[in-house]
Amino acid sequence: MAAKKGAGARDPLVVAANKLTAEARKRYEADRARRIGDQSSILSADDMAGLYDHKRGLFTTLGGEFRPLTVDDLIAFRAAVHDIQRRHGQRKGNVPVSGASGGILAKQVINLSAPDDRARATREIHRIIPVSNSGGVVHIQTNASAKSNVARHHVYVQFLDYDMVLADGNNALEAARRMLAGKLKFDCDCGRHTYWYRYIASIGNFNYGRPEDGFPRIRNPTMKGIACKHVIRVMATITAGATFNLYAKSMIERGRRTLSNKKSMVTVAEQQKFVEQALRDAQKSKRGSVIRTAEEKKAQRQAQPSYQRQQEARRVKAANDKLRASKPDKVNRKVSAVQHQALTAAMKAQGFSAKQIAAALSAVERT
């Protein structure tokens, strides 16, 4: 059914959840079939382990040029894999960690993302809408960019603390906030995730969906970045979106009520309500829509005049405290009657009330 025009018109992305589920499944199966068909051109885990036959003549873009793969490239690729695994707790030194927990925090996804991907997420991705939930796995759709040949992309997020917070004794909203602040796994059906980042997510153990053992020797041989613009926008909403907190709260409430992981679809009306509430939240937000890492947010705060005034006030207080401690007999001595009279006269001349003068004199006495 076409969206109605005019006031209260349905957002173009809002579609019945069963249709979105079917679309996502169709794309998943097409991607899996393509990947199996490409097996002969993939640099697989077995190849990385030393079984690569150079007669296959695979190429790479490592170093900035398209050229045949060498033994040194394989050594560099293995080193990059080990670096990623150490960063995400899957390897200690050169030894894989057996039974290492998986997942990643939403804020870490943003912090480790590539600047270009964050910029595109800010510029091009403006809608995220939950489609369904099943046992803490949330199917989310986002808009695609204007240049894309599709209208939307499908992102899946598995919240690893879902089962735990169902029973942790907190109210539903607090439980939802704890879940969103915990570790998760993710997947996206876009080409950027498929060819650049699914391999990184797989070896880092925060991949949801099909695993990938093919090293990105052409698209991302240096293993930079971590997530596409669609996933980054979802993570930004999870970490800062009041609207998503309410959706997560409803997940917890339903889970406690039904004690079931049966898939719960978000109706068309609920999707539209989510969109409208997200728009209102965005209009009220003082943070703006630019997606920044923790370091970028810190630098932004430090550049604000109010922050600089606070820092100066802290510096002056610290200097005064040090002076009082070092010269207590001079700094902390009681104020004389003459000083009281002088201070009173000066404050009267500046228009202070009797009440304000009395408060100031009292503070001087306590200093």
Buried (B, 14 or more C-beta within 10 A) or exposed (E): EEEEEEEEEBBEBBBBBEEBBEBBEEBBEEBEEEBEEEEEEBBEBEBBEEEBEEEEEBBBBBEEEEEEBEEEBBEBBBEBBBEBBBBBBBBEEEEEBEEEEBBBBBBBBBBBBBEEBBBBBBEBBBBBBBBBBBBBBBBBBBBBBEEEEEEBBBBBBBBBBBBBBBEEEEEBBBBBBBBBBBBBBBBBBBEBBBBBBBBBBBBBBBBBBEEBBBBBBBEBBEBBBBBBBBBBBBBBBBBBBEBBBBBBBBBBBBBEEEEEBEBBBBEBEBBBBBBEBBBEBBEEEEEEEBBBBEEBEEEBEEEEEEEEEEEEEEEEEEEEEEEEEEEEEEEEEEEEEEEBEEBBEEBEEEEBEEEEBEEBBEEEEEE
